[in-house]
Amino acid sequence: QLVESGGVVVQPGGSLRLSCAASGSTFGSYAMSWVRQAPGKGLEWVSAIGASGGITDTVNSRFTISRDNAKNTLYLQLNNLKPEDTAVYYCAKGGSNWVHAASDYWGKGTLVTVSS
């Protein structure tokens, strides 16, 4: 099970850290990623991290993905937020330890709203 949290209403230019808590004992064996869906739009890949956390990839330098395998938790730091970052953010589990493994399980999402 994947449970996202941290989504709130934030002003433009603000920062936010999202969390994704995973249940089970295999969290550290799989790559994880964040995807988002803006209102009325399709899913957009945001960032990914390999199982060990040593390799990351992101679509935007304002976003930083990280993980704590001891806590079974994935994070996404969002900086200098813009109104176009408004979206539901989902964490997803990869099918292997490779950073770009296809996702095979998603959480229910957390809503980030960027507005003044």
N, C-alpha and C positions, 0 to 999 in steps of 0.2 A: 504494500500500500504506500502511496506517495501523497503527502499532504502539504500543500503550499501555504505560506502565510507571509504577512508583511505588506500586503497591498493596502494602500491608503490613498487619500486625496493629498496631493503635494503640489506646491507652486512651481511654476517654471523656474529652472535653475537649481532646484532642490535635488537632494540625494535620497536614496532609499536602498535598503537591503532586503531582498526577498530570501526566504528560507524554504527548503523542501525537506521535510522529515520522512525518512524511509523506514519501513518496518522490515524485519527479517535479518538474517545473518550474512547475506551475500552482497550487501551494498557495495563493498569495496572491490568486488569482482567485475563490475560493469561500468562502462562509460555512462555519463549522464549529460543531459542537455536541457536547455530552456528554449521554448518556443512561445510565441505570443499571437494573439488574434485581436486586432483592432476592431472597433465597432463597424459592422458591415463589410469586413474584409476577410480574406483567407488567412490561414496559418502562415506565420513567418518564423523561420529559424533565427534564433538570437545568438546562442553560444553553446559550446560543448566542451567537455572535459573528459580526459581518459580516466581509466579506473584508478590509477595511482595518483592522479592529480598533476602529474608532471607535464602533460601536454594539454593545451587549451586552444580554443579557436573562438573567435567572436566576429560578429558582423559589424560591430561598432566599438570604437575605442573608449567610448563613454561607459561601456559595460564590462564588468569583470566577474568571471565565474570562478568559483573555488569550491572545495569540498573538504569535509572533515570526516574521514572514514571511521574514526573512533566514535563519532557521535551519529553516524548514519545520516548526515545532513549535507545537503547541497545548498549553495548560496549564489545569489546574483546581486552584485553591487551595481546600482544604477546611479550615475552621476550626471549633473547638468541636464536634468530632465526637460523634455520639450513636450508641448501638447500632443505632438504626433506619436509620443511614446505611450499614450493612453491605450490600454489594452488589457485583456486577460492574459496573464502569464502562467504558462504551464511548465512543470518539470516533467521530464520523460526519461525513462530508463533505456539504455542501449542494449542491444542483443549480445554484445561482447565487450571486451575491455578496450577495444579500439575507439579512439576519440570520435570517429565519424560513423560508428556502427548505427544501423537503422534502429529507431526506437520501437519498442514492443510493448510499452506500458506507460500510461500517462496519468498524472494527477488530475484533480478537478479544477485547478486553477485558482489564481488570486487576482483581483482587479486592482490595477494601478490607474489612477486618474490624475492627469497633470492639468491643473487649471488654476487660474488666479481668481 
